[in-house]
């Protein structure tokens, strides 16, 4: 082949395959080792002659050189680029090299330097993109932990500002389309929404949007409907209108709405209104919750590297919300999660394998928002009520009856209430519950899926309404015992 053909081949390879393809072709074409030697080169894979030659070329400040060592010749060409120290194109070939080799390597050095610069820019852009994703995820964590001032500061640096009031949307879409759907959400909200990939579920986007209709091409329409119309393979759950400080509640609402939306033709749903457990139980249960969680809030680890009370509280909240998936949210190993849960059990005197204790801890955490950030929480007096006494309060009885009314309403499938009771009695475990009901596990799952649509709450996927269902049934049982 002529030199012009080689130059054309070099440029085509650099454009189509990048530096790797170009270097591979050069090595095959010249019958020796060809590569780039710089500070990032793996010494075990780079001939020693190339390493020594590149160091000498850089030290002398020359652009090219040929070193002879026995039956080998090392040809070196300095590459212009962003790397420091400067990168060098090196070829280690048998003596004597073909007369056209220096010209070919010189011709290849220019496009190689350009493509290396482009690849470095792509790597930097990818690092920036990942850093922004992690930062947005950090803002979400801060919101879920109630640290609003810090969340506002970080969000303000990235933009846009966090909306308040807001509606929170959980958008479920194919994992490969997350970036595309994120751009669509940004367009439909006029760039005013805070959008972050869910750190737990890889197919979910979390969108904190200002209250109001969509913007842009879909102006004047509800955002969820406009989004599903533009991306029919998406499903959207929408919270009620909430203050920014209520972002954790808004997320749970939107997640429950998503479970409903999956079964609807329109592929989107808004959280159905209903009495809030934390509001109904606050006055009667605040003392009980403070007493239960006092050992956690005042816990001081023996070693600085061990989790303190605040971190253990965050672990408990994450696990109750996402079960084993909490490792993704907390970015810890499953063994670390298990060890923390055992410590929480010891501190609080709970058995977190039991749904009853999970429900109690869930309620206590909701009744003491932010308590884990205090340096010390005074325990309640020794005469503080127990959970049964809290659930016996008439306000909790009214809440429980309203919460469970859907299980016996005209739209409820036969045996819905019994199905839920058996499932709860077996700690919300499908296998044992199915055996007790005399049905298969898929059959039990289908029953609970129908009940999800009935209650407009997620049961089988976390965050699950199983804690509230257990508490509601317990409150109702206590009221019936009292009536007798």
N, C-alpha and C positions, 0 to 999 in steps of 0.2 A: 504494500500500500504506500501511496505517496504521503509526504508530510501534510499536505492539505487535507487528505482523507483522515489522517490521524488527528489533526486539530479539530475537524468536524466531529469525529467520534468522541473526542474528549469533551467537547462542549455539550454534546447531546447527553452523554452519560452524567455530567455534572448537573444538567438541568432536570433529567428524568429520575436519576437514582441517587443523587447526592454524592457526598464524599466517599462513602463506603463503596458504591458501585464503581466510581472512577478509580479508586486505589486498587480494587480487585481486578479491574481490567488491565491496569498498568502492570500489575504483578504477573498476570497470566501472559500478557503480551511480551514482556521483557524477560520472563523466565527466571525471576528472582524475588527477593523480598522488597516490597515498596510500601511505605507508610509515612505517617506524620509523627514526628518526634517533638514533644513539648512537655510541659510540666505534668500533664495528665496522662502521659503514655505509660502503659503497664510495662515495667522493666522486664518482666519475665517473657514477654512476647516480642520485645524489640531487640534485634541483634546488638551486641555490645559495640560493634563497629559503628552502627548508626548513632548510638547514644554518645560515644566519644566524639564522633565527627560533628554532631549537632552542637555539642558543648564548645568545641573548638571554633566552629563557624560563628557562633554567637559571641564568643570571647574576642575574636579578631574583628568583628564588625563587618565581615564581607558578605556578599550576597550569594555566592556559590563556591563550591570547592569539590575536588575529587581526591579521595584518599585511597592509596594502594596498600593492601595488606596481604602479602602472599598471593594466593590464587583468587582473591576477592578485591573488587573495587567498590568503594562507597561514594556515590554521587549525591551531593547535597545542594538544595536550593532553598533560600530563605523565603518564607511566605509572609505577605503583608496581612495583618489581621488583628483582632482584639486580644489575642492571647498574650500572656506575659509569664515567663520569657517568650520570645518570639518562637513561632512554630517553624519547623523545618521539614520540607519534603525530602525524604531520604530513600535511596534505592541501593540495595546491596546485591551486586551481580558478579557473575564469574568474569575473570580476566581473559582476554580484553573485551570490554563492552563494545557493542556495535557502534560505529561512528555516528549513527543518527540518534542514539539514546540521549545524549545531553540536550539536543534540540527538542526532542519529544517531552522530556521532563520539564524543560524551561517553558514550553508551550502549555503544559498541564498545570504549572504552578499558578498561573494567573486565575483560571476558572476555579481551581481548587481553593485558592485563598478566598475567592468571592463566596463560594458555596459554604466554606467553613464559617465565614462571617454570618451568612444567612442562617445556618444551623444554630450558631451560638445565639443569634437574636431570637430564634424560635424557642430555644431552651429558656432564655431569660423571660420571654413573654409567657411561657408555660409556668415558670416559677412565680411570676407576678399573678397569673390567673389563680394558681393554687393558693397563694397567700391571701388573695381577696376572698376566695371561697372559705378558707379557714377563719378569716377575720369575720366574715358574715355569720359563720356558724358560732363564733365566740359571742357575737352580739346576741344571737338567739339564746345561747346559754345564760347570758347575763339577764336577759328579760325573764327567762323561766325561773331564775333564782331571785328575781325581784330587785336586781341591782340596776335600777333605771338610770341614775346619773352617769355611771360608767358606760352603759349601753348607748346613751345619747352622745357622749363624747366620741366614741369610736365610730358610731354611725354617721355623725356629722362630718368626720374626716373622709368617709367613703362616699356618702350621699346615696339616696336622698335621706332627709331627716325621717325619723320614725314617726309614723302617723298616730295621732291621738285626738279623737277616738278612732277606732279601726274596726274592720271586719277581718278575721283571719280565714284564709282559704288554704285547705290542703288539697293539692292537685296531684292526682295519680296518673302517670303516663308511662309509656315505654322508656326504659332506662336510657336508650340511645337517643331519645328526643328531649332530654331534660334541658339542654342548652337552647334548643329551638323554642320549646314551650316557655322557658324563662324569658326569652326575648319577646315572645308574644304577650306575656303578662305585662312586661314593661311597657310595651306599646299600648296595650288596652287601658293601662292606668296612667298614661301620660307621663311615665317615668317617676310617678310619685309613690310607688309601692316599694316596700323592702322585701326582697326576694332572696330566699336562701334554700339550698338543697337540704333535705332532711338528713341529719347525721345518723339516723337509725334505719329508715326505710329507703332503699336505693331508688325506688320508683316514685318518690314523693318530693314535691316542691312545697315549701311553706311561703305563703304570700301574706304580708301584713299590708293591707290596702286602706287608704282613707275611705271613710264612709261616703257612699255616693255611687252613681252609675259609672260605666266604663267611659273611656275617653277615646280620642282618635277616630278611626273609621266606624267604631261601634258606639259612638257617643250617645248618651241618653238611655242605654240599655243596661240591665244588670250584668255585672262583670262575669259571673259564673256562666250565664247563658251565652254571652258573647264568646267566652273562651272555648266552651264545648262546641259551639258552632264552627269556630275557626280550627279547632283541633278535635275532631270527633272521636279520636281514640283516647281522650282524656276523661277522667271522672273527677268531680269537684265537690268537696264538702265545705260548707260555709258556716261560720259562727254567727252568733248574734252581734249586735253593736256593743262594743266593749271599750273600756278605757285601756290605755297601754299597760297600766299596772296589772290588768287582769289578763294579760297575754297567756299565762298557763291555762286558765279556764277557757279562754277562747280557742286554744289549740285542742283541748279535749272535746269541746263542742264541735269543732270542724271535723275532727276525726270520727266522732259518732255520726255526723251528717254524711261523711264519706261512705260509711257502711250502708246507709240508706240509699245513697245515690247509685251505688253499684246495681241495685235492683230496679232502677227506674229508667224508663225509655229516654227521658231527657238528660240522663247522666249527671245531674247535679241536684243537690238538696241543701236546704238551710236547716240548721239545728232547730228541732221542735221545742217550743217553749215548755217549761216545766219548773216546778219548785226546786230551788237550789238547796242541797243538803247543808252546805256550810252556813248559809243564812239561817236555816231553820234550827240548826244545832248550836249556833254560836253562843247564845246566852247560857244555855243549859250545859254545854260541853266544854267551854273554854278552860274551866278549872281542871276538869278531868284530863284534858289534852296536855295542859301544862305539867301536871303531875307525872303523866306517863312519859313524856319526852324530856323531863328535867335531867335524867342521867345522860342523855345524849347531848343536850345543849351545854352541859357543864363539863363534858368529858375532855380531859387533857391527855394527849398521848405521852407515852414514856420516852419515845425517841422523836426527834424533830422530823424525821422523814416519814413517820407514820401519820395516817389521817386523823385529823381532829374532829371535834363535834360537828362543825359546819360541813366538812367533807363527807362525814358519815351520813348526815341528814340528806345531802345531795344524792348520795348513793342510794339511800332508801327510797327517795322520791323517784329516781330514775328506774330503779328495779320495779317498783310498784306500777309504774307507767308502761315499761317496756320489757319486763321479765329478763330473759337472758340477753336480749338485744341491748340492754343497758350498757354492755361492754363497749358498743360502738359509740354511744353518746358520751360515756365517761372516758373513753380511750384507755381502757385498762384490760388486763388479761382476765379470762374467766375465773382463774384461780384466785386472783386478787379480789374480784367481785365476791366470790364465795367466802373468802376470809373476812371481808368487811361485813357481809351479812351475818356471819356467825358472831362477830363482835357486837353487832347491833342487837342480835337476839340475847346475848349475855347481858348487855347493858339494860335492856328494856324488859327482860324477863318474858320474851315472846318466843313462840315457835312459828317461824315464818313459812313452814310447810303447810300450816293450817290456814284455810281461807278466813276463819274467824279472826285470827290475829293479824292477817294481812289487812282485812277491812278495818280493824281497830286502828292500826298504824296509819292507814290511808286517811281516815277521818281526823285523827289527831294532827297529822301534818297540815291538813287543810284548815284546821281551826287555830293553828299557830303560825301563820305566814311570817317568814322572816326571822323567827325566833332563833334559828341556827346561826344567825350572824351576830347575835349578842355575845358579849364576852362572858356573860354569866347570867343565867336565868334563875330567879328564885323559885324554888318549888312551892306548890300550893300547900295549904295546910293539910295535916294528916286526915282530916275529915272530908276530903274532896270526894265527889261521887265516883262510882264505877261506871263502866260503859252501859250496863243494863239500866242503871238509874237515869243516865242521860237519855237513852232510847225510850224510856218510859214517859218522858216529858210529852204533854199533849201536842206540842208543836211538831215533835218528831212523829207522833202517831198520825197526825194529819198529813205530814209529808209522805210517810210510808204508804198510806192508803192512796194518795194521789199518784205516787210513783208506780204502784203495782196495779192501778186500775185498768191499764191496758191489757193485762193478762187475763182479765175476765170480761172484757168488753165484747160487744157484738161482733167485732172483727177478729177476735182471738181464735186461733185454731183450737180444736178439742185437745184438752190435756195440757195446754200451754203452761199453766201454773204448776202442775205436777212435774212437768219436764224441768222447769227452772228449779224447783225445790230439790229434786233428785240431783241435778247437776251441782247445785250449791252444797248439798249435803256431802258430796264426794269431792269437795275442795276444788270445784270447777275443772275437774279432770275428765276428759271425754271418755277414756277407756272404762274406768270404774263406773261412771254414770251410765254409759251404754249397757254395760252388763247388768246393772241394777234394773234398768228399764226393759231388759230383754230384747234389745235391738242392736244392730251393728253400729260400729263407730261412725261410718258415713251416714247412717240413718239418724243417729243422735245429732250429728253436725247439721244435717238438713233441718231438723226440728228447731235447733237453736238459730239457724240462719233465718228461718221464717219469723222467729220471735224477735230477732234484731230489727227486721223491717217493721214489726208491730210496735216495738218500743222506741224505734228510731234511736237506737243506741248500739254501739259495737260491743259484742260479747266475746267472740272467739279470738279477736285480734286486739292486742294491747295498743293504746289505753282501752281497757275494758270497763264496762259498767258493772262487772260482777261484784265489786266491793259495795256499791250502793244497793244492789239487789239483795245482798246478804244482810246489810244493815236494815233495809226496809222490811224484809221478812222477819228479822229478829224483833224490830219495833212492833210489828203487827202481832206477833206471837205474844209479846209481853202485854200488849193492850188486851188481847183476848183472855190471857190468864187473869189479868186484873178484873176483867168484867165478870169472870166466873166467881 
